[in-house]
Amino acid sequence: MVQDQILLNDWHVIARSQDLQPGTVLHKRLLGSDVVLWHNGDKVLAWQDVCPHRGARLSLGYVNKETLVCPYHGLAFNSEGKCVLVPAKNESSVLANLIYSLCQLD
């Protein structure tokens, strides 16, 4: 993983807008870190590509009703990165994801 603060605090092009239509989930690698990009129907989001529950890659999941669903246990995360559904418990959880700042240019 990159430790250079100048690179870490700069803007980087990671995808094209046309590649991120509503419902799209993409895996990207940036500066040695795995990133999941997804479109919740309203905006594009970029998170660390790991489910905080068991470490599954969220980029292998899917978008459902403005949430990103983990492919492993089906945990659903809202656009703020908060887990809003744990299917095994039928309730929300305190789990959350690392969220990156985005700037979309068309």
Rosetta blueprint (number, residue, H / E / L):
1 M L
2 V L
3 Q L
4 D L
5 Q H
6 I H
7 L H
8 L H
9 N L
10 D L
11 W L
12 H L
13 V L
14 I L
15 A L
16 R L
17 S H
18 Q H
19 D H
20 L L
21 Q L
22 P L
23 G L
24 T L
25 V E
26 L E
27 H E
28 K E
29 R E
30 L E
31 L L
32 G L
33 S E
34 D E
35 V E
36 V E
37 L E
38 W E
39 H E
40 N L
41 G L
42 D L
43 K L
44 V E
45 L E
46 A E
47 W E
48 Q E
49 D L
50 V L
51 C L
52 P L
53 H L
54 R L
55 G L
56 A L
57 R L
58 L H
59 S H
60 L H
61 G L
62 Y E
63 V E
64 N E
65 K L
66 E L
67 T E
68 L E
69 V E
70 C L
71 P L
72 Y L
73 H L
74 G L
75 L L
76 A E
77 F E
78 N L
79 S L
80 E L
81 G L
82 K E
83 C E
84 V E
85 L E
86 V E
87 P L
88 A L
89 K L
90 N L
91 E E
92 S L
93 S L
94 V L
95 L L
96 A E
97 N L
98 L L
99 I E
100 Y E
101 S L
102 L L
103 C L
104 Q L
105 L L
106 D L
